[in-house]
Amino acid sequence: MSTPGGRAFRLHLPHGLVLDGWVTADGQAVAIEDADLGLTAAAASLEDLARGYGGAHIQWAPPTQHHPAPPAQQGEPR
């Protein structure tokens, strides 16, 4: 998942639905309810967001890894 900036997570709802989301640098939490329609839910904190969904739990996404650029090709192309 690509986020507009912040740490990515998955919000697991009690009835089985899973929403992608992110936490901004200032701590605001945003969950994507419907990506096709652009519907999101936001709260002042991740705890508030999870509480608003009645017992949801958080799964943190692994940190984004930055890979070095491949080395430049030497010699003539084949």
Secondary structure as UniProt FT lines:
FT   STRAND          7..12
FT   TURN            14..15
FT   STRAND          18..23
FT   TURN            25..26
FT   STRAND          29..34
FT   TURN            35..38
FT   STRAND          39..43
FT   HELIX           46..52
FT   TURN            53..54
FT   STRAND          57..60
//
